[in-house]
Amino acid sequence: MIIAIDGPAGSGKSTVAQLVAQEMGFLMLNTGAMYRAVGVAVHEAGVSFDDEAACVAVAQSLDLDMDPEGRLLSRGHVVDADGLLGEGPGAWASKVALLPGVRTVLVAAQRRVGERWDLVTEGRDTTTVVFPDADFKFFVTASLAERARRRMAQTGFHKNLEALMIDIEKRDRQDEQREVAPLVRDPDAIEVLTDGLSIQRVVELILKVVQHGGPDRGASPQRSRSSPS
Ligand code: C5P
């Protein structure tokens, strides 16, 4: 089973996806981490973000995958998740995410993971492009001010709120306006506006939909299909 959750930066979707995955006994596929890994590698290689062929070669060379514990792997080794955090890797990720060739490489890697395990996925295009046939689709979002406040709390209040709002808005614009796989709400996705809701409440709402089969879906979810093939 695939439960796909998309939404903008700072919407809380990663935390929500992680908790939903725990409750369901599924793995969580954080697709943003793959874009961040490519962004960091391109930056470190000193390759221009405008050189699509070189960025694609970097993406391919990373050979991204996921292990049975849900950790991101590159060439069979666990990637240091801390090195992918922060606005720098986020901004580099957004740049490589504009390149259709990079997206093709990463979408293929994400689908390979989806063939092996029951997943909760999270990102920008997991409901629309990567897993259009996902069993359940959600669009988790929050107002810009709320998202900036959450980011500020996460990053230890090192930046002021206005600066964070500008960063996040810029990233939203880039994600929403790009030609390939822009951030849009899939018409089948259930929108969850999280302003004023606790993470636990959002998780409960999602689990309720999943456990009741969801609107117009009739079928009850199978709890597990998974064993690595
Ligand atoms: O979700 P996260 O902030 O880690 O994503 C980093 C960037 O990677 C996003 O701003 C977006 O540009 C890109 N991304 C994407 N498609 C995804 C996941 C992330 O384009 N499925």
Residues whose N, C-alpha, C, O or C-beta is under 5 A from the ligand:
A	BS01	C5P	A9 T31 G32 A33 Y35 G90 A93 S94 A97 G123 R124 D125 T126 R171 D175
